[in-house]
Amino acid sequence: MQDATTDDVPLTTDQAADFLTKLGCPTAAATLETQRTRGGGPPYIKSGRHVRYRPSRLRAHADRKMCEVENTAQVQAALVLPTISQIEEATDADKTPMASIHVVAPARGLTRRT
């Protein structure tokens, strides 16, 4: 059993990357930095300009990113595109698919697909 006080000690970005790699989810510190701005990474704590990660949240993140498989057919099944009903469920109140929403940059008036 792990010591609760040790598990609560927040880790730096480099330490978090090493921690995730040891859990079997190879991650570079640069990847964590990118995920902080783009999303998709583990939750983090920010105090001033210092960023820290809780080990318990890193474990949960690694568990979400990995899945157990017995053969390659299971891996291929996991990579199947979403069904139409799943896409419909992911629409907003206006029935606009989230993948087709346009973001307009007000400074230049440029349109960008997200």
ROLUM-233012 format. One record per residue: residue number from 1; residue in three letters; x negated, y, z of N, C-alpha, C, CB in turn. Coordinates in nm, 2 decimals, always signed. Glycine has a CB too. Example, Ala and Ser with C-alpha at 12.3 -4.5 7.8 and 13.67 -1.06 7.14 Angstrom:
// residues 2
<1 'ALA' <-1.32 -0.57 +0.78> <-1.23 -0.45 +0.78> <-1.32 -0.33 +0.78> <-1.13 -0.45 +0.90>>
<2 'SER' <-1.28 -0.22 +0.71> <-1.37 -0.11 +0.71> <-1.29 +0.00 +0.79> <-1.41 -0.06 +0.57>>
END
This chain:
// residues 114
<1 'MET' <-0.08 -0.12 +0.00> <+0.00 +0.00 +0.00> <-0.09 +0.12 +0.00> <+0.10 +0.00 +0.12>>
<2 'GLN' <-0.05 +0.22 -0.08> <-0.13 +0.34 -0.09> <-0.10 +0.44 +0.02> <-0.11 +0.41 -0.23>>
<3 'ASP' <-0.20 +0.52 +0.06> <-0.18 +0.62 +0.16> <-0.10 +0.74 +0.10> <-0.32 +0.67 +0.21>>
<4 'ALA' <+0.01 +0.77 +0.17> <+0.10 +0.88 +0.12> <+0.03 +1.01 +0.11> <+0.22 +0.89 +0.21>>
<5 'THR' <-0.06 +1.04 +0.20> <-0.13 +1.17 +0.19> <-0.22 +1.18 +0.07> <-0.21 +1.20 +0.32>>
<6 'THR' <-0.28 +1.07 +0.04> <-0.37 +1.06 -0.08> <-0.29 +1.08 -0.21> <-0.45 +0.93 -0.08>>
<7 'ASP' <-0.17 +1.02 -0.21> <-0.09 +1.03 -0.33> <-0.03 +1.17 -0.35> <+0.03 +0.93 -0.32>>
<8 'ASP' <-0.02 +1.25 -0.25> <+0.03 +1.38 -0.26> <-0.07 +1.49 -0.30> <+0.10 +1.42 -0.14>>
<9 'VAL' <-0.20 +1.45 -0.31> <-0.30 +1.55 -0.34> <-0.29 +1.58 -0.49> <-0.44 +1.50 -0.30>>
<10 'PRO' <-0.26 +1.70 -0.53> <-0.25 +1.74 -0.67> <-0.39 +1.73 -0.74> <-0.20 +1.88 -0.69>>
<11 'LEU' <-0.38 +1.69 -0.87> <-0.51 +1.67 -0.95> <-0.52 +1.78 -1.05> <-0.50 +1.53 -1.02>>
<12 'THR' <-0.65 +1.81 -1.08> <-0.67 +1.91 -1.19> <-0.64 +1.84 -1.33> <-0.82 +1.95 -1.19>>
<13 'THR' <-0.64 +1.92 -1.43> <-0.61 +1.87 -1.57> <-0.71 +1.75 -1.60> <-0.62 +1.98 -1.67>>
<14 'ASP' <-0.84 +1.77 -1.58> <-0.94 +1.67 -1.61> <-0.91 +1.54 -1.53> <-1.08 +1.72 -1.58>>
<15 'GLN' <-0.88 +1.56 -1.40> <-0.86 +1.45 -1.31> <-0.73 +1.37 -1.35> <-0.84 +1.49 -1.16>>
<16 'ALA' <-0.63 +1.45 -1.39> <-0.50 +1.39 -1.44> <-0.52 +1.31 -1.57> <-0.40 +1.50 -1.47>>
<17 'ALA' <-0.60 +1.36 -1.66> <-0.63 +1.29 -1.78> <-0.70 +1.15 -1.75> <-0.72 +1.37 -1.88>>
<18 'ASP' <-0.80 +1.16 -1.66> <-0.86 +1.03 -1.61> <-0.77 +0.94 -1.55> <-0.98 +1.07 -1.52>>
<19 'PHE' <-0.68 +0.99 -1.46> <-0.58 +0.91 -1.39> <-0.49 +0.84 -1.49> <-0.50 +1.00 -1.29>>
<20 'LEU' <-0.44 +0.91 -1.59> <-0.35 +0.85 -1.69> <-0.42 +0.75 -1.77> <-0.29 +0.96 -1.78>>
<21 'THR' <-0.55 +0.77 -1.80> <-0.63 +0.68 -1.88> <-0.65 +0.55 -1.80> <-0.76 +0.74 -1.91>>
<22 'LYS' <-0.67 +0.56 -1.67> <-0.69 +0.44 -1.58> <-0.56 +0.37 -1.57> <-0.74 +0.49 -1.44>>
<23 'LEU' <-0.44 +0.44 -1.58> <-0.31 +0.37 -1.58> <-0.28 +0.29 -1.71> <-0.20 +0.47 -1.54>>
<24 'GLY' <-0.37 +0.31 -1.81> <-0.34 +0.25 -1.93> <-0.28 +0.33 -2.04> <-0.26 +0.12 -1.91>>
<25 'CYS' <-0.27 +0.46 -2.01> <-0.21 +0.56 -2.10> <-0.32 +0.66 -2.14> <-0.08 +0.63 -2.04>>
<26 'PRO' <-0.41 +0.62 -2.23> <-0.52 +0.71 -2.27> <-0.48 +0.85 -2.30> <-0.60 +0.65 -2.38>>
<27 'THR' <-0.53 +0.95 -2.23> <-0.49 +1.09 -2.25> <-0.61 +1.18 -2.23> <-0.38 +1.13 -2.15>>
<28 'ALA' <-0.63 +1.27 -2.32> <-0.74 +1.37 -2.30> <-0.69 +1.49 -2.23> <-0.80 +1.41 -2.44>>
<29 'ALA' <-0.78 +1.56 -2.17> <-0.74 +1.69 -2.10> <-0.68 +1.79 -2.20> <-0.86 +1.75 -2.02>>
<30 'ALA' <-0.73 +1.79 -2.32> <-0.68 +1.88 -2.42> <-0.54 +1.85 -2.46> <-0.77 +1.88 -2.55>>
<31 'THR' <-0.51 +1.72 -2.45> <-0.37 +1.68 -2.48> <-0.27 +1.73 -2.38> <-0.36 +1.52 -2.49>>
<32 'LEU' <-0.31 +1.72 -2.25> <-0.23 +1.77 -2.14> <-0.21 +1.92 -2.16> <-0.29 +1.74 -2.01>>
<33 'GLU' <-0.32 +1.99 -2.20> <-0.31 +2.14 -2.22> <-0.21 +2.17 -2.33> <-0.45 +2.20 -2.25>>
<34 'THR' <-0.22 +2.10 -2.44> <-0.13 +2.12 -2.55> <+0.02 +2.09 -2.51> <-0.17 +2.03 -2.67>>
<35 'GLN' <+0.04 +1.98 -2.43> <+0.17 +1.94 -2.39> <+0.23 +2.04 -2.30> <+0.17 +1.81 -2.33>>
<36 'ARG' <+0.15 +2.11 -2.22> <+0.21 +2.22 -2.13> <+0.27 +2.33 -2.21> <+0.09 +2.28 -2.05>>
<37 'THR' <+0.22 +2.36 -2.33> <+0.28 +2.46 -2.41> <+0.39 +2.41 -2.51> <+0.18 +2.54 -2.49>>
<38 'ARG' <+0.37 +2.29 -2.56> <+0.47 +2.24 -2.66> <+0.57 +2.14 -2.60> <+0.39 +2.16 -2.76>>
<39 'GLY' <+0.55 +2.09 -2.48> <+0.64 +2.00 -2.42> <+0.60 +1.86 -2.44> <+0.78 +2.02 -2.47>>
<40 'GLY' <+0.67 +1.77 -2.37> <+0.64 +1.62 -2.39> <+0.54 +1.57 -2.29> <+0.59 +1.60 -2.52>>
<41 'GLY' <+0.48 +1.65 -2.21> <+0.38 +1.60 -2.11> <+0.45 +1.58 -1.97> <+0.27 +1.70 -2.10>>
<42 'PRO' <+0.36 +1.54 -1.88> <+0.41 +1.53 -1.74> <+0.44 +1.66 -1.67> <+0.31 +1.44 -1.66>>
<43 'PRO' <+0.53 +1.66 -1.57> <+0.55 +1.79 -1.50> <+0.43 +1.83 -1.43> <+0.67 +1.77 -1.40>>
<44 'TYR' <+0.41 +1.96 -1.41> <+0.29 +2.01 -1.34> <+0.33 +2.12 -1.25> <+0.19 +2.06 -1.45>>
<45 'ILE' <+0.23 +2.16 -1.16> <+0.25 +2.26 -1.07> <+0.16 +2.38 -1.11> <+0.22 +2.22 -0.92>>
<46 'LYS' <+0.20 +2.50 -1.10> <+0.12 +2.61 -1.13> <+0.12 +2.71 -1.02> <+0.16 +2.68 -1.27>>
<47 'SER' <+0.00 +2.74 -0.97> <-0.02 +2.84 -0.87> <-0.12 +2.95 -0.92> <-0.07 +2.78 -0.73>>
<48 'GLY' <-0.07 +3.06 -0.96> <-0.16 +3.16 -1.02> <-0.20 +3.10 -1.16> <-0.28 +3.19 -0.94>>
<49 'ARG' <-0.33 +3.10 -1.18> <-0.38 +3.04 -1.31> <-0.42 +2.89 -1.29> <-0.49 +3.12 -1.36>>
<50 'HIS' <-0.40 +2.84 -1.18> <-0.44 +2.70 -1.15> <-0.33 +2.60 -1.18> <-0.49 +2.68 -1.01>>
<51 'VAL' <-0.36 +2.50 -1.26> <-0.26 +2.40 -1.29> <-0.30 +2.27 -1.22> <-0.25 +2.38 -1.45>>
<52 'ARG' <-0.20 +2.20 -1.16> <-0.22 +2.07 -1.09> <-0.11 +1.98 -1.13> <-0.23 +2.10 -0.94>>
<53 'TYR' <-0.14 +1.85 -1.12> <-0.05 +1.74 -1.14> <-0.04 +1.65 -1.02> <-0.09 +1.66 -1.27>>
<54 'ARG' <+0.08 +1.61 -0.99> <+0.10 +1.52 -0.88> <+0.09 +1.37 -0.93> <+0.25 +1.53 -0.81>>
<55 'PRO' <+0.01 +1.29 -0.86> <-0.01 +1.15 -0.91> <+0.12 +1.07 -0.93> <-0.10 +1.08 -0.81>>
<56 'SER' <+0.22 +1.10 -0.84> <+0.35 +1.02 -0.85> <+0.42 +1.06 -0.98> <+0.44 +1.05 -0.73>>
<57 'ARG' <+0.41 +1.19 -1.02> <+0.47 +1.23 -1.15> <+0.39 +1.18 -1.27> <+0.48 +1.39 -1.16>>
<58 'LEU' <+0.26 +1.17 -1.26> <+0.18 +1.11 -1.36> <+0.21 +0.96 -1.38> <+0.03 +1.13 -1.33>>
<59 'ARG' <+0.23 +0.89 -1.27> <+0.27 +0.75 -1.29> <+0.41 +0.74 -1.36> <+0.28 +0.68 -1.15>>
<60 'ALA' <+0.50 +0.82 -1.32> <+0.63 +0.82 -1.38> <+0.62 +0.85 -1.53> <+0.73 +0.91 -1.32>>
<61 'HIS' <+0.54 +0.95 -1.57> <+0.52 +0.98 -1.71> <+0.46 +0.87 -1.79> <+0.43 +1.11 -1.72>>
<62 'ALA' <+0.36 +0.80 -1.73> <+0.30 +0.69 -1.79> <+0.40 +0.57 -1.81> <+0.17 +0.64 -1.71>>
<63 'ASP' <+0.48 +0.55 -1.72> <+0.58 +0.45 -1.73> <+0.68 +0.48 -1.84> <+0.66 +0.43 -1.59>>
<64 'ARG' <+0.72 +0.60 -1.86> <+0.81 +0.64 -1.97> <+0.74 +0.63 -2.10> <+0.85 +0.79 -1.95>>
<65 'LYS' <+0.61 +0.65 -2.11> <+0.54 +0.64 -2.24> <+0.51 +0.50 -2.28> <+0.42 +0.72 -2.23>>
<66 'MET' <+0.50 +0.41 -2.19> <+0.46 +0.27 -2.22> <+0.58 +0.18 -2.21> <+0.35 +0.23 -2.13>>
<67 'CYS' <+0.58 +0.07 -2.29> <+0.68 -0.03 -2.28> <+0.61 -0.17 -2.29> <+0.79 -0.01 -2.39>>
<68 'GLU' <+0.67 -0.27 -2.23> <+0.62 -0.40 -2.24> <+0.67 -0.47 -2.36> <+0.65 -0.48 -2.11>>
<69 'VAL' <+0.59 -0.54 -2.44> <+0.63 -0.61 -2.56> <+0.57 -0.75 -2.56> <+0.60 -0.53 -2.69>>
<70 'GLU' <+0.64 -0.84 -2.62> <+0.58 -0.98 -2.63> <+0.52 -1.00 -2.77> <+0.68 -1.08 -2.59>>
<71 'ASN' <+0.57 -0.93 -2.87> <+0.52 -0.95 -3.00> <+0.54 -0.82 -3.08> <+0.59 -1.07 -3.07>>
<72 'THR' <+0.48 -0.82 -3.20> <+0.49 -0.70 -3.28> <+0.63 -0.67 -3.33> <+0.40 -0.71 -3.40>>
<73 'ALA' <+0.72 -0.76 -3.34> <+0.86 -0.74 -3.39> <+0.92 -0.65 -3.29> <+0.93 -0.87 -3.40>>
<74 'GLN' <+0.89 -0.66 -3.16> <+0.95 -0.58 -3.06> <+0.90 -0.43 -3.07> <+0.92 -0.63 -2.92>>
<75 'VAL' <+0.77 -0.42 -3.11> <+0.72 -0.28 -3.13> <+0.79 -0.22 -3.25> <+0.56 -0.29 -3.15>>
<76 'GLN' <+0.80 -0.29 -3.35> <+0.87 -0.24 -3.47> <+1.01 -0.20 -3.44> <+0.86 -0.34 -3.59>>
<77 'ALA' <+1.08 -0.28 -3.36> <+1.22 -0.25 -3.32> <+1.23 -0.12 -3.24> <+1.28 -0.36 -3.24>>
<78 'ALA' <+1.12 -0.09 -3.16> <+1.12 +0.03 -3.08> <+1.10 +0.15 -3.17> <+1.01 +0.02 -2.98>>
<79 'LEU' <+1.05 +0.14 -3.29> <+1.02 +0.25 -3.38> <+1.13 +0.28 -3.48> <+0.89 +0.22 -3.45>>
<80 'VAL' <+1.24 +0.22 -3.46> <+1.35 +0.24 -3.55> <+1.41 +0.38 -3.54> <+1.47 +0.13 -3.53>>
<81 'LEU' <+1.45 +0.44 -3.65> <+1.50 +0.58 -3.65> <+1.63 +0.58 -3.57> <+1.52 +0.63 -3.79>>
<82 'PRO' <+1.67 +0.69 -3.52> <+1.80 +0.70 -3.45> <+1.92 +0.68 -3.54> <+1.81 +0.83 -3.37>>
<83 'THR' <+2.03 +0.62 -3.48> <+2.15 +0.60 -3.56> <+2.22 +0.73 -3.58> <+2.24 +0.50 -3.49>>
<84 'ILE' <+2.32 +0.73 -3.66> <+2.40 +0.86 -3.69> <+2.48 +0.89 -3.56> <+2.50 +0.83 -3.80>>
<85 'SER' <+2.53 +0.79 -3.49> <+2.60 +0.83 -3.36> <+2.50 +0.89 -3.26> <+2.66 +0.70 -3.30>>
<86 'GLN' <+2.38 +0.85 -3.26> <+2.28 +0.91 -3.16> <+2.25 +1.05 -3.20> <+2.15 +0.82 -3.16>>
<87 'ILE' <+2.24 +1.07 -3.33> <+2.22 +1.21 -3.38> <+2.34 +1.30 -3.35> <+2.19 +1.21 -3.53>>
<88 'GLU' <+2.46 +1.24 -3.37> <+2.58 +1.32 -3.34> <+2.59 +1.36 -3.19> <+2.71 +1.24 -3.38>>
<89 'GLU' <+2.55 +1.26 -3.10> <+2.55 +1.29 -2.96> <+2.45 +1.40 -2.92> <+2.51 +1.16 -2.88>>
<90 'ALA' <+2.34 +1.42 -3.00> <+2.24 +1.51 -2.97> <+2.27 +1.65 -3.03> <+2.11 +1.47 -3.03>>
<91 'THR' <+2.39 +1.67 -3.08> <+2.43 +1.80 -3.14> <+2.47 +1.90 -3.03> <+2.53 +1.79 -3.24>>
<92 'ASP' <+2.47 +2.03 -3.06> <+2.51 +2.12 -2.96> <+2.66 +2.15 -2.97> <+2.44 +2.26 -2.97>>
<93 'ALA' <+2.72 +2.24 -2.90> <+2.86 +2.27 -2.90> <+2.91 +2.31 -3.04> <+2.89 +2.38 -2.80>>
<94 'ASP' <+2.83 +2.37 -3.12> <+2.88 +2.41 -3.25> <+2.86 +2.30 -3.36> <+2.79 +2.53 -3.30>>
<95 'LYS' <+2.83 +2.18 -3.31> <+2.81 +2.07 -3.40> <+2.70 +2.09 -3.50> <+2.94 +2.04 -3.48>>
<96 'THR' <+2.60 +2.17 -3.46> <+2.48 +2.19 -3.55> <+2.37 +2.09 -3.50> <+2.43 +2.34 -3.54>>
<97 'PRO' <+2.32 +2.00 -3.58> <+2.22 +1.91 -3.54> <+2.10 +1.99 -3.49> <+2.17 +1.82 -3.65>>
<98 'MET' <+2.04 +1.95 -3.38> <+1.93 +2.03 -3.31> <+1.81 +2.04 -3.41> <+1.89 +1.96 -3.18>>
<99 'ALA' <+1.79 +1.94 -3.49> <+1.67 +1.94 -3.58> <+1.69 +2.04 -3.69> <+1.66 +1.80 -3.64>>
<100 'SER' <+1.81 +2.10 -3.72> <+1.82 +2.19 -3.83> <+1.84 +2.33 -3.78> <+1.93 +2.15 -3.92>>
<101 'ILE' <+1.82 +2.36 -3.66> <+1.83 +2.50 -3.61> <+1.71 +2.58 -3.65> <+1.84 +2.50 -3.45>>
<102 'HIS' <+1.74 +2.70 -3.70> <+1.63 +2.79 -3.75> <+1.60 +2.89 -3.64> <+1.67 +2.86 -3.88>>
<103 'VAL' <+1.47 +2.92 -3.63> <+1.43 +3.02 -3.53> <+1.37 +3.14 -3.62> <+1.32 +2.96 -3.43>>
<104 'VAL' <+1.42 +3.25 -3.59> <+1.38 +3.37 -3.66> <+1.28 +3.45 -3.57> <+1.50 +3.46 -3.71>>
<105 'ALA' <+1.16 +3.48 -3.63> <+1.07 +3.56 -3.56> <+1.10 +3.70 -3.58> <+0.92 +3.53 -3.61>>
<106 'PRO' <+1.15 +3.77 -3.48> <+1.20 +3.91 -3.49> <+1.09 +4.01 -3.54> <+1.25 +3.96 -3.37>>
<107 'ALA' <+0.97 +3.99 -3.50> <+0.86 +4.09 -3.54> <+0.84 +4.09 -3.69> <+0.73 +4.05 -3.47>>
<108 'ARG' <+0.84 +3.98 -3.76> <+0.81 +3.98 -3.90> <+0.93 +3.93 -3.98> <+0.70 +3.88 -3.93>>
<109 'GLY' <+1.04 +3.89 -3.92> <+1.16 +3.84 -3.99> <+1.14 +3.71 -4.07> <+1.20 +3.95 -4.09>>
<110 'LEU' <+1.04 +3.64 -4.03> <+1.01 +3.51 -4.09> <+1.10 +3.40 -4.03> <+0.86 +3.47 -4.08>>
<111 'THR' <+1.14 +3.30 -4.11> <+1.22 +3.19 -4.06> <+1.13 +3.07 -4.05> <+1.34 +3.17 -4.15>>
<112 'ARG' <+1.15 +3.00 -3.95> <+1.07 +2.88 -3.92> <+1.17 +2.76 -3.88> <+0.96 +2.90 -3.82>>
<113 'ARG' <+1.15 +2.65 -3.94> <+1.23 +2.53 -3.90> <+1.17 +2.47 -3.78> <+1.24 +2.43 -4.02>>
<114 'THR' <+1.26 +2.43 -3.69> <+1.21 +2.35 -3.57> <+1.27 +2.22 -3.56> <+1.24 +2.43 -3.44>>
END
